[in-house]
Amino acid sequence: MRKPANIFLLAIIVGALSAAMIYRHLKSMNLEVEAAKAAGQHPVTDVVVARDTISIGTRVTPDALKIVTWPAEAQPEGSVHDPQELAGNIARTTIAKNQPVAKTDLIAQGAGLLPLMIDEGMRAMSVKVDSVTGVSGFITPNSRVDVVVAGTRGEHNEMRSRVILQNIKVLATGTIIEQKDEKPVEVPTVTLLVSPEQAETLTLATRYDAVRLALRNYRDEDMVQTQGMTAAAMFQDRPAGPAVMEAKDTSAGCTPSGPTVEVFLGEKMVLQPMFDDKGHGWARAQGGGA
C-alpha cells in the first residue's frame, strides 16, 4: 500500500513543477509580446494641415483645414492643434495640400495685404497724382507705367523733361488726406513697385511738381533709351514770335484786317470784319441796325 502512495506523491510533485515551468514560460512570452508592442508604437499628436492648396493672400476658413495624426517627435515647428486658432488669418505664402499650417505661414486679421505683393528685394513707393498725372484714372493695379519728370537744369535754368523710370508695375491706387486751405482734401495716389535704387530716383523726382505717369501696353516691356527734351529743342523748328493762325477764306476771297467775327453762311464759316470802314459795328454794317 505504501508504494502506490509514493507514486501518487511523486506525480503531484512532477505536475506542480510542470505547471510552474509552463506558467513561467507563458509569462515570459507575454512580456516579450508586450515589449514588442511597446517597441512598435510611437507617441502621436494632432496637427492642422491644409485640406487643399491655399493660395497666397487667401483668407483661411475652418473648412480649408483638417486635423491629421502626426508623430509627436516629428511635429513641425509652429504647428497648431486647433483649426480655430488659424481661421480668419491670411496666407502669407502658398500652402500645399496636406502641408502642416504654421502660424508663421499666416498674417493676422486686419493686417495689410500690400506686403504680400512686394517681391523680395523690391520696395513699394507711393506718388501723388491727379486727373492728368494719373492718366484720367486709367491707371489701375498691375498696370505698367513710365515715370516722366520735368524741371529746370543748368546755369540758365533751362526747362527739361525726361523719362527716368520705365515699365514700372503699379501695386495699388488709393487716396491720402491732406490739408488745403485749412480743409482736408483727398489726394489720389499710385503705389509703384521699385528697386531701392529706383526709389531714390523717384524720391528726387517728386521734389518737382511736374511728375507724370505714362501708361504702357501690358505686352510692351521694351526699354527705350531717350535723351530727354528741352524747351529750346522742342521749339527749334518753329519761327520765333507769336504763333501765326491760318487765315480762313472770307466771302470776298481775302482775309479782312482788324478785329473779325466768325459768321456761318450755310455750312461754310467765314471771317467778317467786326467794324466797317466808318467804325460802325458788324451788325449795323450788315443792315442789322440804324
C-alpha positions as CSV (number, residue, x, y, z in Angstrom):
1,M,0.0,0.0,0.0
2,R,2.9,2.3,0.6
3,K,4.3,2.0,-2.9
4,P,1.2,3.5,-4.7
5,A,1.2,6.4,-2.2
6,N,4.8,7.2,-3.1
7,I,4.0,7.1,-6.8
8,F,1.0,9.4,-6.3
9,L,3.1,11.9,-4.3
10,L,5.7,11.9,-7.0
11,A,3.1,12.5,-9.7
12,I,1.8,15.5,-7.7
13,I,5.3,17.0,-7.4
14,V,6.1,16.5,-11.1
15,G,2.8,18.0,-12.0
16,A,3.4,21.0,-9.8
17,L,6.9,21.6,-11.3
18,S,5.5,21.2,-14.8
19,A,2.8,23.8,-14.1
20,A,5.3,26.2,-12.6
21,M,7.5,25.9,-15.7
22,I,4.6,26.3,-18.0
23,Y,3.4,29.4,-16.2
24,R,6.9,30.9,-16.2
25,H,7.2,30.2,-19.9
26,L,3.8,31.8,-20.7
27,K,4.6,34.8,-18.6
28,S,7.9,35.2,-20.4
29,M,6.2,35.1,-23.7
30,N,3.6,37.6,-22.6
31,L,6.3,40.0,-21.6
32,E,8.0,39.6,-24.9
33,V,4.7,40.4,-26.7
34,E,4.2,43.5,-24.6
35,A,7.7,44.6,-25.3
36,A,7.2,44.1,-29.0
37,K,4.0,46.1,-28.9
38,A,5.7,48.9,-27.0
39,A,8.6,48.9,-29.4
40,G,6.3,49.2,-32.4
41,Q,4.3,52.2,-31.1
42,H,5.3,55.9,-31.1
43,P,3.7,58.9,-29.4
44,V,1.4,60.8,-31.7
45,T,-0.3,64.2,-31.7
46,D,-2.9,66.1,-33.7
47,V,-1.7,68.6,-36.4
48,V,-3.7,71.0,-38.5
49,V,-2.9,70.7,-42.3
50,A,-4.3,72.3,-45.4
51,R,-7.3,70.3,-46.9
52,D,-6.4,71.7,-50.3
53,T,-3.9,74.1,-51.7
54,I,-4.3,77.5,-50.1
55,S,-3.1,80.3,-52.4
56,I,-1.2,83.3,-51.2
57,G,-3.4,86.1,-50.0
58,T,-6.4,83.8,-49.3
59,R,-8.3,84.2,-46.1
60,V,-8.2,80.8,-44.3
61,T,-11.5,79.3,-43.2
62,P,-12.0,76.2,-40.9
63,D,-13.3,74.3,-44.0
64,A,-9.9,74.8,-45.7
65,L,-8.2,72.9,-42.8
66,K,-8.3,69.4,-41.4
67,I,-6.7,67.6,-38.4
68,V,-4.3,64.6,-39.0
69,T,-2.3,62.3,-36.7
70,W,1.3,63.2,-36.7
71,P,4.3,61.6,-34.9
72,A,4.9,63.7,-31.8
73,E,8.7,63.5,-32.2
74,A,8.5,64.9,-35.7
75,Q,5.9,67.6,-35.0
76,P,6.6,70.6,-37.3
77,E,7.7,73.8,-35.6
78,G,4.9,76.3,-35.2
79,S,2.1,73.8,-36.0
80,V,-1.2,74.0,-34.1
81,H,-3.8,71.5,-33.0
82,D,-7.0,73.5,-33.3
83,P,-8.1,74.9,-36.7
84,Q,-9.9,77.8,-34.9
85,E,-6.5,79.2,-34.0
86,L,-5.9,79.9,-37.7
87,A,-9.3,80.7,-39.0
88,G,-9.7,84.2,-40.4
89,N,-6.0,84.8,-41.0
90,I,-4.5,85.3,-44.4
91,A,-2.0,83.1,-46.2
92,R,1.4,84.8,-46.4
93,T,2.6,82.2,-48.9
94,T,1.1,79.4,-50.9
95,I,0.4,76.4,-48.7
96,A,0.3,73.0,-50.4
97,K,-2.3,70.3,-49.9
98,N,-1.7,68.3,-46.7
99,Q,1.1,70.6,-45.6
100,P,1.1,71.5,-41.9
101,V,-0.1,75.1,-41.4
102,A,2.1,77.1,-39.1
103,K,1.3,80.5,-37.6
104,T,4.3,81.9,-39.4
105,D,2.6,81.0,-42.7
106,L,-0.2,83.4,-42.0
107,I,-0.9,87.1,-41.4
108,A,-3.2,88.1,-38.6
109,Q,-6.6,89.5,-39.3
110,G,-6.6,93.2,-40.0
111,A,-3.0,93.3,-41.3
112,G,-2.4,94.9,-44.7
113,L,-2.1,92.8,-47.8
114,L,0.3,95.1,-49.7
115,P,3.5,93.5,-48.3
116,L,2.4,90.2,-49.8
117,M,2.6,91.8,-53.3
118,I,6.2,93.1,-52.8
119,D,8.8,90.9,-54.4
120,E,12.0,90.2,-52.4
121,G,14.5,92.9,-52.9
122,M,11.8,95.4,-54.1
123,R,10.0,98.3,-52.4
124,A,6.6,99.9,-52.6
125,M,6.5,103.6,-53.0
126,S,3.5,106.0,-53.5
127,V,3.4,109.1,-55.5
128,K,0.7,111.8,-55.6
129,V,-1.2,112.1,-58.8
130,D,-4.2,114.0,-60.2
131,S,-6.5,113.5,-63.2
132,V,-3.7,114.5,-65.5
133,T,-0.7,112.8,-64.0
134,G,-2.8,109.7,-63.2
135,V,-3.9,109.4,-66.9
136,S,-7.5,110.2,-66.0
137,G,-8.0,107.3,-63.7
138,F,-7.0,104.6,-66.3
139,I,-4.0,103.5,-64.1
140,T,-5.1,100.5,-62.1
141,P,-3.3,97.8,-60.1
142,N,-1.0,95.7,-62.3
143,S,-0.7,98.4,-64.9
144,R,2.7,99.3,-66.2
145,V,3.9,102.9,-66.4
146,D,6.8,105.1,-67.2
147,V,7.7,107.9,-65.0
148,V,8.5,111.3,-66.6
149,V,9.8,114.3,-64.8
150,A,10.2,117.9,-65.9
151,G,12.3,120.6,-64.2
152,T,14.9,123.3,-64.6
153,R,18.6,122.4,-65.0
154,G,21.9,124.1,-65.7
155,E,23.2,127.6,-65.4
156,H,20.3,129.1,-67.4
157,N,17.6,127.1,-65.5
158,E,16.6,125.5,-68.8
159,M,13.4,123.5,-68.6
160,R,14.0,119.9,-69.4
161,S,11.9,116.7,-69.3
162,R,13.0,113.1,-69.4
163,V,11.8,109.5,-68.8
164,I,13.5,108.4,-65.6
165,L,11.9,105.0,-64.9
166,Q,10.3,102.6,-67.4
167,N,8.0,99.6,-67.2
168,I,7.2,100.1,-63.5
169,K,4.4,97.9,-62.0
170,V,1.5,99.6,-60.2
171,L,0.8,97.8,-57.0
172,A,-2.2,99.8,-55.8
173,T,-4.2,103.0,-56.2
174,G,-5.8,105.0,-53.4
175,T,-6.1,108.3,-51.7
176,I,-4.5,110.2,-48.8
177,I,-5.8,113.1,-46.8
178,E,-4.0,116.4,-47.0
179,Q,-4.8,119.9,-45.7
180,K,-5.6,122.5,-48.4
181,D,-6.8,126.0,-47.5
182,E,-7.2,124.7,-43.9
183,K,-9.6,122.0,-45.2
184,P,-9.0,118.2,-45.5
185,V,-8.9,117.1,-49.1
186,E,-8.4,113.7,-50.7
187,V,-5.4,113.4,-52.9
188,P,-5.1,110.4,-55.3
189,T,-2.0,108.3,-55.1
190,V,-0.4,105.5,-57.1
191,T,1.8,102.9,-55.4
192,L,4.7,101.6,-57.6
193,L,6.9,98.6,-57.2
194,V,10.5,99.8,-57.4
195,S,14.0,98.7,-56.5
196,P,15.9,100.6,-53.7
197,E,17.8,102.5,-56.4
198,Q,14.7,103.4,-58.3
199,A,13.1,104.5,-55.0
200,E,16.0,107.0,-54.6
201,T,15.4,108.3,-58.2
202,L,11.6,108.6,-57.6
203,T,12.1,110.4,-54.3
204,L,14.2,113.0,-56.1
205,A,11.7,113.3,-58.9
206,T,8.8,114.0,-56.6
207,R,10.7,117.2,-55.5
208,Y,9.5,118.6,-58.8
209,D,5.8,119.4,-59.4
210,A,5.8,118.1,-63.0
211,V,5.9,114.3,-62.4
212,R,3.9,112.4,-64.9
213,L,3.0,108.7,-65.3
214,A,2.8,107.4,-68.9
215,L,0.6,104.3,-69.2
216,R,2.1,101.3,-71.1
217,N,0.6,98.4,-73.0
218,Y,0.7,95.2,-70.9
219,R,2.6,93.4,-73.7
220,D,5.2,96.2,-74.1
221,E,8.2,95.5,-72.0
222,D,10.8,97.2,-74.2
223,M,13.2,99.7,-72.6
224,V,13.7,102.8,-74.7
225,Q,16.8,104.9,-74.5
226,T,15.9,108.6,-74.6
227,Q,17.9,111.8,-74.5
228,G,15.2,113.9,-72.8
229,M,13.7,117.1,-74.2
230,T,14.5,120.8,-73.6
231,A,12.3,123.7,-74.3
232,A,14.8,125.1,-76.8
233,A,15.0,121.7,-78.7
234,M,11.2,121.4,-78.7
235,F,10.7,124.8,-80.4
236,Q,13.8,124.9,-82.6
237,D,12.0,124.2,-85.8
238,R,9.4,126.8,-85.2
239,P,9.7,130.6,-86.0
240,A,10.2,132.9,-83.1
241,G,7.5,135.3,-82.1
242,P,3.7,134.8,-81.7
243,A,2.1,131.9,-83.4
244,V,0.5,132.7,-86.9
245,M,-3.0,131.4,-87.3
246,E,-4.1,130.1,-90.6
247,A,-6.4,132.6,-92.3
248,K,-9.8,131.4,-93.2
249,D,-11.4,132.3,-96.5
250,T,-13.9,135.2,-96.5
251,S,-16.8,135.8,-98.7
252,A,-14.7,138.2,-100.7
253,G,-11.8,135.7,-101.0
254,C,-9.4,137.7,-98.8
255,T,-8.6,138.0,-95.1
256,P,-10.1,141.2,-93.6
257,S,-7.8,143.4,-91.4
258,G,-8.6,144.3,-87.9
259,P,-10.9,142.5,-85.4
260,T,-13.1,139.9,-87.0
261,V,-16.1,137.7,-86.1
262,E,-16.8,134.2,-87.4
263,V,-20.0,134.0,-89.5
264,F,-21.6,130.8,-90.8
265,L,-23.1,131.2,-94.3
266,G,-25.0,128.0,-94.7
267,E,-22.4,125.3,-93.8
268,K,-19.4,127.5,-94.5
269,M,-17.7,129.6,-91.9
270,V,-16.1,132.9,-93.0
271,L,-14.5,135.8,-91.2
272,Q,-16.2,139.2,-91.3
273,P,-14.7,142.5,-90.0
274,M,-16.1,143.4,-86.7
275,F,-16.3,147.1,-87.8
276,D,-16.8,148.7,-91.2
277,D,-14.6,151.5,-92.6
278,K,-16.6,154.1,-90.6
279,G,-16.2,152.3,-87.3
280,H,-19.8,151.0,-87.2
281,G,-20.4,147.6,-85.7
282,W,-20.7,144.5,-87.7
283,A,-24.4,144.2,-87.2
284,R,-25.0,147.7,-88.5
285,A,-22.7,147.2,-91.4
286,Q,-24.8,144.2,-92.4
287,G,-28.0,146.2,-92.1
288,G,-29.0,145.0,-88.7
289,G,-29.3,148.4,-87.1
290,A,-29.8,152.1,-87.7
